[in-house]
């Protein structure tokens, strides 16, 4: 049986830079099915996944995240609509960071509580990128919808006002997106194990991680080169002219 919960509210602010730590306040509501597909990847939403090109709508193993953004505007930042799907008996998470080696990663965690019939719950955490330590943080998260089916976790949520810099008079939209998972023991979030790091991406560009595979135009040759360069053409014309004069 599929089990899902909508989390309707979370509190205070998010921007991916050092910020205030605390506990997000969440409330729970009725069951809801969450459907996540690849529709719009590269055109209306930025998608990352492992393994490559896996199907989040299928039953196979697929850790998938998608980000749809509003038009960025300083000092308010960019509004994000995020989808996350993965397989875990604990949690799956999507992280946003300005630099995966230093500073912090804001983690959005979709989890199941196996000690409570696998019920869905949502958390936001802050990871120190230097020592990987996790700590709770206050974060605005809206319209949270989640479902659990066996070890498959799906969730969708909106995050307003995201900025890759703590300078609120400017706006930065380049993030590395992390995907990973971890354990949940007695409601306690375990260490985040990252399995994908997208590298720096412009999150407002759905195609920012799409490689252009269109081959460069090539010149077809048969045997020796069939291309006549200007100096070779002039030489050929000179020879022909000389031959005509000798026969005259």
Residue pairs with C-beta under 8 A, 6 or more apart in sequence:
1 149
2 33
2 147
2 148
2 149
3 31
3 117
3 118
3 119
3 120
3 147
3 148
3 149
4 31
4 32
4 33
4 34
4 120
4 145
4 146
4 147
4 148
5 28
5 29
5 30
5 31
5 32
5 119
5 120
5 121
5 146
5 147
6 28
6 29
6 30
6 31
6 32
6 144
6 145
6 146
7 26
7 27
7 28
7 29
7 121
7 122
7 141
7 144
7 145
7 146
7 157
8 27
8 28
8 29
8 143
8 144
9 25
9 26
9 27
9 142
10 24
10 25
10 26
10 122
10 124
10 139
10 140
10 141
10 142
10 144
11 24
11 25
11 138
11 139
11 140
12 20
12 22
12 24
12 138
12 139
12 140
13 19
13 20
13 138
13 139
13 140
13 161
14 106
14 124
14 139
14 140
14 141
14 159
14 160
14 161
14 162
15 77
15 161
15 162
15 163
15 164
15 165
15 166
15 168
16 96
16 97
16 98
16 104
16 105
16 106
16 162
16 163
16 164
16 175
17 98
17 103
17 104
17 163
17 164
17 165
17 166
18 103
18 104
18 166
19 126
19 137
19 138
19 166
20 137
20 138
21 126
21 135
21 136
21 137
21 138
22 136
22 137
22 138
23 136
23 138
24 123
24 124
24 136
24 137
24 138
24 139
24 141
26 121
26 122
26 144
28 121
31 147
32 145
32 146
32 147
33 147
34 145
34 146
34 147
34 154
34 155
34 156
35 57
35 154
36 56
36 57
36 64
36 66
36 83
36 84
36 85
36 154
36 156
37 56
37 57
38 47
38 55
38 56
38 57
38 64
40 66
40 68
40 206
41 47
41 66
41 206
42 206
42 207
42 210
43 206
43 207
44 68
44 206
45 66
45 67
45 68
45 81
45 83
45 206
46 66
46 67
46 68
46 69
46 177
46 201
46 203
46 205
46 206
46 207
46 208
46 209
47 64
47 65
47 66
47 206
48 64
48 65
48 66
48 177
48 179
48 196
48 198
48 209
49 56
49 62
49 63
49 64
49 65
49 179
49 196
50 63
50 179
50 195
50 196
51 61
51 62
54 60
54 61
54 62
54 63
54 64
55 62
56 62
56 64
56 83
56 85
56 154
59 152
61 87
62 85
62 86
62 87
63 85
63 86
63 87
63 92
63 179
63 180
63 181
63 195
63 196
64 83
64 84
64 85
64 86
64 179
65 82
65 83
65 84
65 85
65 94
65 177
65 179
66 82
66 83
66 84
67 80
67 81
67 82
67 177
67 203
68 80
68 81
68 82
68 206
69 78
69 79
69 80
69 81
69 173
69 203
69 204
70 78
70 79
70 80
71 78
71 204
72 78
72 171
72 173
72 204
73 171
74 163
74 168
74 169
74 170
74 171
75 163
75 168
75 169
75 170
75 171
76 161
77 160
77 161
77 162
77 163
77 171
78 161
78 162
78 163
78 171
78 173
78 203
78 204
79 158
79 159
79 160
79 161
79 162
80 158
80 159
80 160
80 162
80 203
81 156
81 157
81 158
82 94
82 108
82 156
82 157
82 158
82 159
83 154
83 155
83 156
84 92
84 93
84 94
84 108
84 110
84 153
84 154
84 155
84 156
85 92
85 152
85 153
85 154
85 155
86 92
86 110
86 152
86 153
86 179
86 181
87 151
87 152
87 153
87 181
88 111
88 112
88 151
88 153
88 181
88 182
89 112
89 114
89 151
89 183
90 111
90 112
90 114
90 181
90 182
90 183
90 184
90 185
90 190
91 109
91 110
91 111
91 112
91 123
91 153
91 181
91 182
91 183
91 184
91 189
92 109
92 110
92 111
92 153
92 179
92 180
92 181
93 107
93 108
93 109
93 110
93 125
93 178
93 179
93 180
93 181
93 182
93 192
94 107
94 108
94 177
94 178
94 179
95 105
95 106
95 107
95 108
95 127
95 177
95 178
95 179
95 180
95 192
95 194
96 105
96 106
96 108
96 162
96 175
96 176
96 177
96 178
96 203
97 103
97 104
97 105
97 106
97 129
97 175
97 176
97 178
98 164
98 165
98 172
98 174
98 175
98 176
99 129
99 176
100 129
100 176
100 178
100 197
101 129
101 130
102 129
102 130
103 129
104 126
104 127
104 128
104 129
105 126
105 127
105 129
105 178
106 124
106 126
106 137
106 139
107 124
107 125
107 126
107 127
107 134
107 178
107 192
108 122
108 124
108 141
108 157
108 159
109 122
109 123
109 124
109 125
109 189
110 120
110 122
110 146
110 153
110 154
110 155
111 120
111 121
111 122
111 123
111 153
111 184
111 189
112 118
112 119
112 120
112 121
112 148
112 153
112 184
113 119
113 121
113 184
113 187
114 184
115 186
115 187
118 148
118 150
119 148
120 146
120 147
120 148
120 153
120 155
121 146
121 187
122 141
122 144
122 146
122 155
122 157
123 136
123 189
124 136
124 137
124 138
124 139
124 141
125 134
125 135
125 136
125 137
125 189
125 192
126 134
126 135
126 136
126 137
127 133
127 134
127 192
128 134
128 135
132 191
132 192
134 189
134 191
134 192
139 159
140 159
140 160
140 161
141 157
141 158
141 159
142 157
142 158
142 159
142 160
143 156
143 157
143 158
144 155
144 156
144 157
145 155
145 156
145 157
146 153
146 154
146 155
146 156
147 153
147 154
147 155
148 154
163 171
163 172
164 172
164 173
164 174
164 175
165 171
165 172
173 202
173 203
173 204
174 200
174 201
174 202
174 203
175 200
175 201
175 203
176 197
176 198
176 199
176 200
176 201
177 196
177 197
177 198
177 201
177 203
178 194
178 196
178 197
178 198
179 194
179 195
179 196
180 192
180 193
180 194
180 195
180 196
181 192
181 193
181 195
182 189
182 190
182 191
182 192
182 193
183 190
183 191
184 190
198 209
201 208
201 209
202 208
219 227
220 226
221 227
228 236
